[in-house]
Amino acid sequence: MGYWLTPFFVVIFEEHLIFRRQVYNLEDWANRKGLPLGLAASLAFSVGVVLAVMGMSQEWYVGPIALKVGGPPFGADIGFELGFASTAILYPPLRFIEKRLVGR
């Protein structure tokens, strides 16, 4: 169940370091028009979770990517790594596009 946490953390961490640069406008939290839509975060997070599930190797489920990497019947548990890498690669360009199109 913890495979969703890695993509979630990556989105928050990259937003904090790359886009906010550790400076927050606390007035925007009460104003909906000052907050981002979250389309980039949602898409990057979703792709990260899907790839994490496809790369997980647990007793009750072994994903197809995990089977290819580690071989049957157990595979290799690379779900966290896939979730981290895909979200870390996808989120910055998607967020730049979102900022350019939406303006926030």
C-alpha positions as CSV (number, residue, x, y, z in Angstrom):
1,M,0.0,0.0,0.0
2,G,2.9,2.3,0.4
3,Y,3.9,2.4,-3.3
4,W,1.9,5.6,-3.8
5,L,4.0,7.5,-1.2
6,T,7.1,7.8,-3.4
7,P,5.4,9.6,-6.3
8,F,3.5,11.8,-3.8
9,F,6.7,12.8,-2.0
10,V,8.5,13.5,-5.4
11,V,5.8,15.9,-6.5
12,I,5.8,17.8,-3.2
13,F,9.6,17.9,-3.0
14,E,10.1,19.1,-6.6
15,E,7.3,21.7,-6.2
16,H,9.1,23.0,-3.1
17,L,12.6,23.1,-4.5
18,I,12.1,23.9,-8.2
19,F,8.9,26.0,-8.5
20,R,8.4,27.6,-5.1
21,R,12.1,28.0,-4.4
22,Q,11.2,27.8,-0.7
23,V,9.2,31.0,-0.9
24,Y,5.5,30.8,-0.2
25,N,2.8,33.4,-0.5
26,L,0.6,32.6,2.5
27,E,-2.2,34.8,1.2
28,D,-2.7,32.5,-1.8
29,W,-3.8,29.6,0.4
30,A,-7.1,31.4,1.0
31,N,-7.5,32.4,-2.6
32,R,-8.3,29.6,-5.0
33,K,-7.2,31.6,-8.0
34,G,-3.6,31.8,-6.6
35,L,-3.2,28.0,-6.4
36,P,-2.1,25.8,-9.2
37,L,-4.8,23.6,-10.8
38,G,-2.8,20.4,-10.1
39,L,-3.1,18.9,-13.5
40,A,0.7,18.3,-13.8
41,A,0.8,16.8,-10.3
42,S,-2.1,14.6,-10.9
43,L,-0.8,13.2,-14.2
44,A,2.8,12.7,-12.9
45,F,1.5,11.1,-9.7
46,S,-0.8,8.8,-11.6
47,V,1.9,7.6,-14.0
48,G,4.2,7.1,-11.1
49,V,1.7,4.9,-9.2
50,V,0.8,2.9,-12.3
51,L,4.5,2.1,-13.0
52,A,5.1,1.4,-9.3
53,V,2.3,-1.2,-9.3
54,M,3.7,-2.7,-12.5
55,G,7.1,-3.0,-10.9
56,M,6.1,-4.4,-7.5
57,S,6.8,-7.9,-6.4
58,Q,4.7,-8.9,-3.4
59,E,3.4,-12.3,-2.2
60,W,-0.1,-11.5,-3.5
61,Y,0.9,-9.7,-6.7
62,V,3.8,-9.6,-9.0
63,G,3.8,-6.9,-11.7
64,P,4.7,-7.5,-15.4
65,I,7.8,-5.3,-15.3
66,A,9.0,-7.0,-12.1
67,L,8.6,-10.4,-13.7
68,K,10.7,-9.3,-16.7
69,V,13.5,-7.9,-14.5
70,G,13.7,-10.6,-11.9
71,G,12.2,-13.6,-13.7
72,P,9.3,-15.9,-12.7
73,P,7.9,-16.7,-10.3
74,F,9.0,-13.9,-7.9
75,G,10.4,-11.1,-10.0
76,A,12.3,-8.1,-8.6
77,D,10.6,-5.4,-6.6
78,I,11.5,-2.3,-8.4
79,G,8.2,-0.5,-7.8
80,F,9.6,2.3,-5.6
81,E,12.4,3.0,-8.1
82,L,10.0,3.1,-11.1
83,G,7.6,5.4,-9.2
84,F,10.3,7.7,-8.1
85,A,12.1,8.0,-11.5
86,S,9.0,8.4,-13.6
87,T,7.5,11.1,-11.4
88,A,10.8,12.9,-11.0
89,I,11.2,13.0,-14.8
90,L,7.6,13.8,-15.7
91,Y,6.6,16.4,-13.2
92,P,9.0,19.4,-14.0
93,P,8.2,19.6,-17.7
94,L,4.4,19.1,-17.1
95,R,4.5,21.8,-14.4
96,F,6.3,24.2,-16.6
97,I,3.7,23.6,-19.3
98,E,0.9,24.1,-16.7
99,K,2.4,27.3,-15.5
100,R,2.8,28.6,-19.1
101,L,-0.8,27.7,-20.1
102,V,-2.7,28.5,-16.9
103,G,-0.3,31.2,-15.5
104,R,-0.2,30.0,-11.9
